[in-house]
Structures are given as C-alpha cells and as structure tokens.
C-alpha cells in the first residue's frame, strides 16, 4: 500500500509509549521521515525502563539512569525535539484515572495535532511473541485520555488551575498493530533507525548481531531491492464545523 500522510502543514507530533527504545523499535523510520519533512516530534515515556537488565549486580535505579541516557542519545540521533519521562515502575503500568490525568496533562501541555501510541488491543503480535502489558496499557491510557478527556474542560478540572486547557487532537496513530490501515515506506530511513537503536547499547547486545537480526525485517520489492515499512492503525477525528 502506498501512502502519504496528506498533511498540508508542519505538525506537532507527540509519541507516548511505555519504555525507552519503544519509539525507535516501533516507528524509528517514521520519526526520522517526519522530522526530515519539517514536523516536530516529541516523546513522553511512561517509565524509565528500570527493569531492562538481567545483571544481578545492578540496581533498578542504575538501570533507569543508563536507559535515560541511551534514550536521550537515540532521540538526538533522530532529531527529536524533547523527551519527557514519567516515573511509573517498569512492568507495572496500570491505566488508572491518576495515570489518565497525567497523560491528559501531557497532551494539553504539548498540544500535538498528531498523537502516536501503541495499539492496546494487540495481545499477540505474532505466533512467537506476547506483547508486553506495558505496551498495551500505555496505548489504553492514551486512548482513554485523548477521548473524551483531553478536549473537555469538565474532565480533571484541577488541570484548568494549572493552565492546561482543553485541546483537540486531529489524529491518533497506533503502532505495533495487527490491524494496520497505514503503511509508510521508510526504506530511506532504515540506516538512521538502526543508528538510533544502537544508542540503546544495554538492550541490543552485540551491535553486528543486532543489525543482522533487524535485517530480517527487510522485504524485497518486485525488482529485488530491499524495502522497509512501518505500519499503523490511524484514527482521524471529524473536524468540528465552525
């Protein structure tokens, strides 16, 4: 499927996901594409990835510090404008009302026209993989925040006192989905995606082995040239009539 976003002006794009490295793994090529096209991309990550290590000699706090540094470096590689980390415990995301309010605050703070998260309904991405609950619950809390709360002043009225005013998101893009209706050809940005992922050194193991594993995701077109797509499920909200 060939597809262009159809955006007529530069957009503010906010990516809200669970862990450091999720943006680069799920949609690093698309992020690089959007930035090259003149859009602004920001991240909000709900955890600091504090359980992302098997080494028994390292504490969760040390893991978090490493992963924050790695994520900042990866975002810089792609040209991301800012990264904000929430302080929820890795592996323990629960999409409750307090988390929903915090996500509403973040969306109103950054006022993105385009909001990107994870498909909350994707429990089994493949026959070899069970989706991490943090991925699904991050998507769920974002979906629950964006409608109906973000644009309605009666939800979380205490945010009005903090000057976080209602805001209408134009589109939601859900990554890591089994029901895509958008496929972006980001072959051109494969190299920068890999370079950004390599910044997550604590997560990828040997860089050469990692790159070979990632190459399994490449496909060949009719001319036997390698191609790479990233897939999304897209929600376009109806515009209000002025």
Beta strands, then each sheet from edge to edge (+ up, - down):
strand 1: 12-17
strand 2: 40-47
strand 3: 82-88
strand 4: 114-118
strand 5: 171-175
strand 6: 182-185
strand 7: 219-220
strand 8: 226-227
strand 9: 229-236
sheet 1: 3+ 2+ 1+ 4+ 5+ 9- 6+
sheet 2: 7+ 8-
end
